[in-house]
Amino acid sequence: MSSQSEDIKKSYLAFRLDEEIFAVGVAKVLEILEMQPITKVPKTPKYMRGVINMRGEVIPVIDTRLKFNMLMTEDTIRTVIIVLELQIRNKKVVLGAIADSVKEVLEITDNEIREVPEIGSKYNTEFITGMVKSGEYFIMILDIDKVFSSEDVISVSNENFISEEDNEGEILLQESEI
């Protein structure tokens, strides 16, 4: 007989990076955007693609493939920016994570989630809270706060930039003088 907490379904957004499928809790997802022009920011890590303007807010955008040490590919019509609200060092940080495509929203109970095997995983397993079998493939459930909690991501969070609009409505970025 399973406990009541194991029977409660939680929603996860599944997305594809290369041939792998990952999932994050939908509570962390603010929005899914079509790919759009990204303003590059100098002197940032390779996986930092730049920033976008989302309703007047400057949002840093991370190339999730590069963050996971995968090969960079060309963006396609299916490429999306998943806008996430993270909790990093007790502060809310909003950032965009590029994914090859969004697959589906899954309803998963805790007892469906399997532990990540320690041997043979090509990913840092501290970022993965578990795996779920779906058909013939496994979906890796990410602890997205841990994935993006490193020092270099914090350094490119939206707290480190201020924006101004020029006369034509384009966003100009300056490093804040904190």
Backbone as CSV, one residue per row, in Angstrom:
resi,resn,N_x,N_y,N_z,CA_x,CA_y,CA_z,C_x,C_y,C_z
1,MET,0.845,-1.179,0.000,0.000,0.000,0.000,0.888,1.239,0.000
2,SER,0.688,2.124,-0.976,1.541,3.308,-1.084,0.993,4.442,-0.233
3,SER,1.913,5.292,0.181,1.503,6.427,0.997,0.807,7.467,0.126
4,GLN,0.057,8.344,0.774,-0.707,9.351,0.054,0.209,10.309,-0.712
5,SER,1.383,10.680,-0.152,2.293,11.611,-0.829,2.861,11.006,-2.108
6,GLU,3.045,9.677,-2.142,3.560,9.033,-3.344,2.515,8.971,-4.447
7,ASP,1.230,9.103,-4.106,0.163,9.015,-5.094,-0.185,10.371,-5.704
8,ILE,0.338,11.456,-5.138,0.037,12.790,-5.654,0.847,13.018,-6.918
9,LYS,0.146,13.378,-7.985,0.823,13.630,-9.253,1.365,15.055,-9.278
10,LYS,2.578,15.184,-9.793,3.211,16.480,-9.980,3.410,16.672,-11.479
11,SER,3.306,17.920,-11.919,3.449,18.230,-13.342,4.887,18.605,-13.669
12,TYR,5.377,18.065,-14.792,6.726,18.335,-15.274,6.664,18.680,-16.752
13,LEU,7.481,19.642,-17.168,7.612,19.982,-18.572,8.784,19.200,-19.136
14,ALA,8.522,18.352,-20.130,9.573,17.561,-20.775,10.061,18.304,-22.013
15,PHE,11.391,18.349,-22.174,11.979,19.011,-23.340,13.158,18.190,-23.841
16,ARG,13.503,18.423,-25.104,14.550,17.650,-25.757,15.804,18.491,-25.937
17,LEU,16.947,17.859,-25.643,18.273,18.380,-25.963,18.992,17.246,-26.670
18,ASP,19.306,17.424,-27.939,19.906,16.370,-28.739,18.961,15.171,-28.721
19,GLU,19.440,14.004,-28.350,18.575,12.813,-28.301,18.070,12.526,-26.893
20,GLU,18.407,13.378,-25.948,18.024,13.172,-24.553,16.766,13.970,-24.218
21,ILE,15.994,13.440,-23.263,14.794,14.143,-22.807,14.957,14.438,-21.323
22,PHE,14.713,15.690,-20.975,14.810,16.166,-19.608,13.458,16.719,-19.196
23,ALA,13.255,16.877,-17.895,12.007,17.461,-17.402,12.297,18.354,-16.203
24,VAL,11.496,19.422,-16.096,11.565,20.324,-14.942,10.156,20.505,-14.414
25,GLY,10.039,20.751,-13.116,8.738,20.994,-12.516,8.083,22.212,-13.148
26,VAL,6.818,22.107,-13.520,6.143,23.232,-14.178,6.040,24.445,-13.265
27,ALA,6.143,24.261,-11.969,6.100,25.398,-11.052,7.270,26.353,-11.295
28,LYS,8.357,25.856,-11.874,9.532,26.682,-12.172,9.418,27.393,-13.523
29,VAL,8.479,26.966,-14.368,8.354,27.494,-15.726,7.399,28.686,-15.732
30,LEU,7.907,29.837,-16.172,7.066,31.025,-16.284,6.417,31.118,-17.656
31,GLU,7.179,30.724,-18.678,6.709,30.908,-20.038,7.577,30.097,-20.990
32,ILE,7.012,29.771,-22.148,7.774,29.138,-23.219,7.680,30.079,-24.413
33,LEU,8.843,30.538,-24.877,8.889,31.508,-25.974,9.453,30.865,-27.232
34,GLU,8.950,31.301,-28.384,9.592,30.925,-29.634,10.979,31.541,-29.638
35,MET,11.886,30.924,-30.380,13.234,31.468,-30.485,13.145,32.864,-31.076
36,GLN,13.974,33.761,-30.588,13.971,35.148,-31.028,15.392,35.670,-31.002
37,PRO,15.607,36.843,-31.581,16.968,37.396,-31.549,17.450,37.590,-30.108
38,ILE,18.705,37.236,-29.894,19.317,37.336,-28.570,20.487,38.309,-28.667
39,THR,20.517,39.287,-27.769,21.604,40.264,-27.725,22.783,39.654,-26.976
40,LYS,23.925,39.573,-27.659,25.121,39.003,-27.027,25.657,39.951,-25.961
41,VAL,26.217,39.369,-24.906,26.818,40.135,-23.820,28.290,39.742,-23.746
42,PRO,29.203,40.725,-23.830,30.631,40.389,-23.810,31.084,39.836,-22.455
43,LYS,32.179,39.072,-22.509,32.852,38.548,-21.318,31.955,37.677,-20.452
44,THR,31.176,36.811,-21.098,30.330,35.861,-20.370,30.753,34.444,-20.762
45,PRO,30.380,33.445,-19.978,30.727,32.060,-20.327,30.160,31.678,-21.696
46,LYS,30.770,30.676,-22.340,30.345,30.258,-23.680,28.872,29.884,-23.738
47,TYR,28.353,29.284,-22.684,26.954,28.855,-22.726,25.966,30.005,-22.505
48,MET,26.466,31.186,-22.192,25.607,32.364,-22.040,25.395,32.951,-23.423
49,ARG,24.190,32.733,-23.991,23.926,33.209,-25.351,23.706,34.716,-25.392
50,GLY,23.238,35.305,-24.300,22.979,36.735,-24.269,21.735,37.032,-23.463
51,VAL,21.024,38.090,-23.866,19.817,38.490,-23.152,18.699,38.785,-24.147
52,ILE,17.465,38.683,-23.648,16.289,39.058,-24.428,15.478,40.057,-23.616
53,ASN,14.585,40.717,-24.296,13.645,41.632,-23.647,12.307,40.909,-23.567
54,MET,11.838,40.684,-22.354,10.524,40.063,-22.170,9.653,41.059,-21.411
55,ARG,8.799,41.732,-22.150,7.899,42.738,-21.579,8.654,43.762,-20.731
56,GLY,9.751,44.272,-21.275,10.513,45.312,-20.597,11.527,44.813,-19.587
57,GLU,11.580,43.514,-19.368,12.525,42.932,-18.416,13.679,42.289,-19.179
58,VAL,14.908,42.512,-18.734,16.078,41.907,-19.352,16.258,40.513,-18.759
59,ILE,16.207,39.501,-19.634,16.303,38.105,-19.188,17.563,37.481,-19.788
60,PRO,18.511,36.993,-18.947,19.668,36.277,-19.487,19.215,34.943,-20.081
61,VAL,19.870,34.533,-21.181,19.510,33.296,-21.864,20.726,32.379,-21.916
62,ILE,20.539,31.166,-21.427,21.583,30.145,-21.364,21.340,29.110,-22.459
63,ASP,22.402,28.730,-23.173,22.300,27.624,-24.124,22.466,26.342,-23.316
64,THR,21.371,25.678,-23.056,21.373,24.514,-22.171,22.244,23.390,-22.724
65,ARG,22.315,23.251,-24.045,23.182,22.230,-24.649,24.630,22.450,-24.203
66,LEU,25.094,23.694,-24.293,26.474,23.978,-23.907,26.670,23.829,-22.406
67,LYS,25.684,24.206,-21.618,25.767,24.043,-20.159,25.933,22.574,-19.795
68,PHE,25.313,21.683,-20.593,25.399,20.241,-20.348,26.527,19.581,-21.147
69,ASN,27.461,20.379,-21.653,28.603,19.874,-22.426,28.198,19.078,-23.657
70,MET,27.131,19.485,-24.308,26.714,18.893,-25.578,27.214,19.806,-26.693
71,LEU,27.172,19.312,-27.915,27.571,20.130,-29.055,26.511,21.178,-29.353
72,MET,26.983,22.368,-29.726,26.067,23.429,-30.121,25.522,23.105,-31.508
73,THR,24.253,23.407,-31.742,23.651,23.198,-33.053,22.946,24.468,-33.489
74,GLU,22.576,24.491,-34.744,21.810,25.612,-35.272,20.411,25.590,-34.670
75,ASP,19.856,26.775,-34.434,18.480,26.856,-33.969,17.552,26.463,-35.112
76,THR,16.429,25.849,-34.766,15.440,25.438,-35.764,14.107,26.088,-35.427
77,ILE,13.121,25.788,-36.220,11.783,26.315,-35.971,11.203,25.767,-34.660
78,ARG,11.720,24.636,-34.191,11.243,24.012,-32.950,12.009,24.484,-31.717
79,THR,13.130,25.174,-31.894,13.925,25.662,-30.772,13.114,26.672,-29.967
80,VAL,13.170,26.523,-28.649,12.399,27.401,-27.762,13.280,27.934,-26.641
81,ILE,12.781,28.983,-26.007,13.397,29.505,-24.791,12.407,29.244,-23.659
82,ILE,12.807,28.421,-22.706,11.967,28.146,-21.545,12.368,29.154,-20.467
83,VAL,11.448,30.035,-20.124,11.733,31.056,-19.112,11.429,30.450,-17.741
84,LEU,12.448,30.425,-16.896,12.371,29.773,-15.595,12.540,30.776,-14.470
85,GLU,11.869,30.511,-13.355,12.105,31.279,-12.136,12.796,30.345,-11.159
86,LEU,14.037,30.678,-10.849,14.858,29.825,-9.998,15.039,30.450,-8.632
87,GLN,15.397,29.611,-7.688,15.734,30.053,-6.338,17.220,29.794,-6.163
88,ILE,18.028,30.875,-6.221,19.477,30.754,-6.094,19.921,31.642,-4.944
89,ARG,20.529,31.013,-3.953,20.985,31.736,-2.755,19.864,32.566,-2.150
90,ASN,18.715,31.956,-2.006,17.527,32.582,-1.413,17.038,33.805,-2.176
91,LYS,17.392,33.923,-3.442,16.900,34.999,-4.290,16.239,34.400,-5.516
92,LYS,15.190,35.060,-5.981,14.540,34.622,-7.211,15.311,35.175,-8.393
93,VAL,15.644,34.293,-9.326,16.357,34.666,-10.538,15.546,34.154,-11.724
94,VAL,15.278,35.029,-12.677,14.564,34.636,-13.885,15.582,34.533,-15.007
95,LEU,15.568,33.406,-15.723,16.446,33.251,-16.872,15.794,32.367,-17.908
96,GLY,16.301,32.461,-19.123,15.810,31.637,-20.219,16.775,30.505,-20.478
97,ALA,16.236,29.323,-20.747,17.043,28.147,-21.075,16.621,27.670,-22.458
98,ILE,17.575,27.610,-23.381,17.263,27.187,-24.742,17.160,25.668,-24.774
99,ALA,16.094,25.183,-25.409,15.885,23.746,-25.594,15.615,23.485,-27.077
100,ASP,15.987,22.304,-27.552,15.755,21.952,-28.956,14.266,21.925,-29.281
101,SER,13.473,21.457,-28.337,12.022,21.447,-28.505,11.368,21.088,-27.178
102,VAL,10.090,21.422,-27.072,9.296,21.021,-25.915,8.549,19.766,-26.319
103,LYS,8.549,18.786,-25.447,7.915,17.513,-25.778,6.478,17.457,-25.281
104,GLU,6.294,17.585,-23.956,4.954,17.464,-23.385,4.985,17.818,-21.906
105,VAL,3.806,17.957,-21.316,3.688,18.093,-19.869,3.304,16.718,-19.340
106,LEU,4.069,16.251,-18.368,3.861,14.926,-17.784,3.296,15.047,-16.379
107,GLU,2.446,14.130,-16.015,1.942,14.016,-14.644,2.603,12.781,-14.046
108,ILE,3.438,12.976,-13.025,4.250,11.894,-12.471,4.086,11.845,-10.963
109,THR,3.951,10.642,-10.422,3.938,10.481,-8.964,5.357,10.174,-8.491
110,ASP,5.624,10.430,-7.222,6.955,10.180,-6.667,7.374,8.717,-6.813
111,ASN,6.424,7.782,-6.691,6.812,6.370,-6.773,7.104,5.914,-8.206
112,GLU,6.847,6.748,-9.215,7.235,6.444,-10.593,8.672,6.864,-10.883
113,ILE,9.226,7.706,-10.030,10.578,8.234,-10.245,11.601,7.254,-9.696
114,ARG,12.557,6.891,-10.545,13.627,5.961,-10.172,14.899,6.741,-9.871
115,GLU,15.740,6.159,-9.025,17.025,6.788,-8.709,17.931,6.762,-9.924
116,VAL,18.831,7.744,-9.982,19.787,7.828,-11.079,20.944,6.894,-10.776
117,PRO,21.303,6.016,-11.715,22.460,5.150,-11.468,23.728,5.985,-11.422
118,GLU,24.618,5.670,-10.506,25.861,6.418,-10.336,26.877,6.093,-11.425
119,ILE,26.840,4.893,-11.960,27.831,4.474,-12.945,27.246,4.636,-14.344
120,GLY,28.055,5.171,-15.241,27.651,5.257,-16.635,26.890,6.511,-17.008
121,SER,26.600,7.388,-16.068,25.894,8.616,-16.418,26.898,9.640,-16.929
122,LYS,26.605,10.231,-18.100,27.512,11.237,-18.643,27.199,12.631,-18.128
123,TYR,26.234,12.753,-17.242,25.860,14.039,-16.680,26.196,14.054,-15.192
124,ASN,26.368,15.242,-14.665,26.594,15.413,-13.244,25.286,15.035,-12.550
125,THR,25.278,13.915,-11.857,24.028,13.402,-11.303,23.490,14.215,-10.131
126,GLU,24.279,15.154,-9.596,23.733,15.986,-8.526,22.647,16.911,-9.057
127,PHE,22.595,17.131,-10.370,21.568,17.962,-10.984,20.307,17.171,-11.320
128,ILE,20.393,15.854,-11.263,19.276,14.996,-11.664,18.647,14.375,-10.418
129,THR,17.356,14.637,-10.211,16.689,14.107,-9.019,16.159,12.697,-9.228
130,GLY,16.009,12.299,-10.475,15.525,10.957,-10.759,15.256,10.771,-12.237
131,MET,14.806,9.559,-12.568,14.493,9.225,-13.963,13.139,8.553,-14.016
132,VAL,12.460,8.775,-15.136,11.153,8.159,-15.358,11.189,7.467,-16.705
133,LYS,10.708,6.244,-16.756,10.623,5.505,-18.022,9.348,5.928,-18.724
134,SER,9.502,6.307,-19.991,8.349,6.693,-20.799,8.495,6.020,-22.154
135,GLY,7.729,4.991,-22.366,7.867,4.223,-23.610,9.218,3.535,-23.641
136,GLU,9.986,3.817,-24.706,11.295,3.180,-24.863,12.449,4.037,-24.352
137,TYR,12.170,5.200,-23.817,13.238,6.087,-23.391,13.050,6.513,-21.941
138,PHE,14.136,7.059,-21.376,14.101,7.588,-20.021,14.076,9.111,-20.068
139,ILE,13.369,9.700,-19.137,13.335,11.146,-18.978,14.079,11.469,-17.690
140,MET,15.066,12.360,-17.786,15.830,12.765,-16.611,15.158,13.978,-15.986
141,ILE,14.790,13.867,-14.722,14.147,14.966,-14.001,15.234,15.801,-13.344
142,LEU,15.264,17.083,-13.710,16.323,17.975,-13.249,15.926,18.746,-12.002
143,ASP,16.907,18.966,-11.138,16.773,19.946,-10.068,17.311,21.232,-10.682
144,ILE,16.441,21.977,-11.337,16.852,23.105,-12.162,17.537,24.196,-11.354
145,ASP,17.204,24.332,-10.076,17.908,25.306,-9.230,19.382,24.946,-9.112
146,LYS,19.693,23.650,-8.996,21.091,23.224,-8.897,21.807,23.340,-10.238
147,VAL,21.119,23.059,-11.332,21.740,23.158,-12.656,22.280,24.557,-12.879
148,PHE,21.484,25.550,-12.506,21.861,26.934,-12.777,22.303,27.696,-11.539
149,SER,22.831,27.009,-10.530,23.219,27.700,-9.302,24.709,28.002,-9.221
150,SER,25.468,27.658,-10.251,26.907,27.878,-10.181,27.247,29.370,-10.216
151,GLU,28.446,29.694,-9.803,28.895,31.083,-9.715,28.763,31.819,-11.042
152,ASP,29.116,31.126,-12.156,29.085,31.835,-13.427,27.668,32.151,-13.875
153,VAL,26.686,31.350,-13.498,25.301,31.675,-13.841,24.818,32.826,-12.979
154,ILE,25.194,32.816,-11.716,24.811,33.912,-10.836,25.398,35.222,-11.366
155,SER,26.607,35.157,-11.906,27.255,36.371,-12.398,26.562,36.952,-13.611
156,VAL,25.772,36.152,-14.332,25.069,36.685,-15.495,23.566,36.799,-15.251
157,SER,23.164,36.682,-13.998,21.739,36.810,-13.695,21.288,38.230,-13.928
158,ASN,19.994,38.423,-13.998,19.463,39.742,-14.317,19.768,40.786,-13.248
159,GLU,20.288,40.419,-12.106,20.683,41.404,-11.108,21.956,42.124,-11.521
160,ASN,22.734,41.542,-12.424,24.012,42.120,-12.799,23.934,43.053,-13.994
161,PHE,22.751,43.261,-14.534,22.621,44.135,-15.681,21.505,45.134,-15.443
162,ILE,21.703,46.315,-15.979,20.617,47.280,-16.026,20.385,47.573,-17.489
163,SER,19.201,47.949,-17.850,18.928,48.205,-19.255,18.418,49.620,-19.432
164,GLU,18.681,50.129,-20.602,18.148,51.415,-21.002,17.650,51.232,-22.417
165,GLU,16.621,51.964,-22.795,16.182,51.899,-24.175,16.738,53.094,-24.903
166,ASP,17.255,52.864,-26.131,17.699,53.997,-26.921,16.492,54.612,-27.619
167,ASN,16.709,55.591,-28.440,15.609,56.307,-29.084,14.767,55.433,-29.995
168,GLU,15.321,54.324,-30.475,14.578,53.443,-31.372,13.973,52.255,-30.638
169,GLY,13.988,52.246,-29.315,13.370,51.185,-28.529,14.243,49.966,-28.333
170,GLU,15.508,49.988,-28.822,16.387,48.852,-28.617,16.963,48.911,-27.217
171,ILE,17.255,47.731,-26.667,17.793,47.680,-25.313,19.304,47.767,-25.356
172,LEU,19.828,48.671,-24.559,21.266,48.785,-24.396,21.609,48.230,-23.021
173,LEU,22.670,47.473,-22.933,23.050,46.857,-21.658,24.310,47.491,-21.113
174,GLN,24.332,47.634,-19.823,25.525,48.079,-19.115,25.670,47.166,-17.908
175,GLU,26.910,46.882,-17.532,27.079,46.152,-16.290,26.733,47.102,-15.169
176,SER,25.964,46.627,-14.215,25.591,47.511,-13.101,26.805,47.773,-12.234
177,GLU,26.811,48.891,-11.612,27.934,49.279,-10.779,27.595,49.013,-9.324
178,ILE,27.563,47.748,-8.981,27.215,47.342,-7.623,28.483,47.130,-6.844
